[in-house]
Amino acid sequence: MTANWIVIIVGIAVSFLGWYLTPHAWGYGLFGFGLAHIILGIIDMFRFASDEEPQS
């Protein structure tokens, strides 16, 4: 779970960096890369949450 938060925080930082560089092609690329990390980190959190449920 800690790794997911680290991925999300890094994604937020990269997205902000891309936001400030937006008029250039690098800005759009970094912004999308950061958003992908945020989305994948959140999806991964839900995947692990369903794995921790007790099985009967």
C-alpha positions as CSV (number, residue, x, y, z in Angstrom):
1,M,0.0,0.0,0.0
2,T,2.9,2.3,0.7
3,A,4.3,1.8,-2.8
4,N,0.9,2.9,-4.3
5,W,1.1,6.2,-2.4
6,I,4.6,6.8,-3.5
7,V,3.6,6.2,-7.1
8,I,0.6,8.6,-6.7
9,I,2.8,11.3,-5.1
10,V,5.5,11.0,-7.8
11,G,2.7,11.2,-10.4
12,I,1.4,14.4,-8.9
13,A,4.8,15.9,-8.9
14,V,5.5,15.0,-12.5
15,S,2.0,16.3,-13.5
16,F,2.7,19.7,-11.9
17,L,6.1,19.9,-13.6
18,G,4.4,19.1,-16.9
19,W,1.7,21.6,-16.2
20,Y,4.3,24.4,-15.9
21,L,6.0,23.3,-19.2
22,T,2.7,23.0,-21.1
23,P,3.3,25.1,-24.1
24,H,6.2,22.8,-25.2
25,A,5.9,19.2,-26.3
26,W,7.8,18.0,-23.2
27,G,5.2,19.6,-21.0
28,Y,2.3,17.6,-22.5
29,G,4.3,14.4,-22.3
30,L,5.2,14.9,-18.7
31,F,1.7,15.8,-17.8
32,G,0.3,12.7,-19.4
33,F,3.0,10.5,-17.8
34,G,2.2,11.9,-14.4
35,L,-1.6,11.4,-14.9
36,A,-1.0,7.8,-15.9
37,H,1.0,7.2,-12.7
38,I,-1.8,8.7,-10.6
39,I,-4.5,6.6,-12.3
40,L,-2.5,3.4,-12.2
41,G,-1.6,3.9,-8.5
42,I,-5.3,4.3,-7.6
43,I,-6.3,1.2,-9.6
44,D,-3.5,-0.8,-7.9
45,M,-4.9,0.3,-4.5
46,F,-8.3,-1.1,-5.3
47,R,-6.7,-4.4,-6.6
48,F,-4.9,-5.0,-3.3
49,A,-7.9,-4.0,-1.3
50,S,-9.9,-6.8,-2.8
51,D,-7.1,-9.3,-2.3
52,E,-7.0,-8.7,1.5
53,E,-10.6,-9.9,2.1
54,P,-10.8,-13.1,4.1
55,Q,-11.7,-16.2,2.0
56,S,-14.3,-18.7,3.3
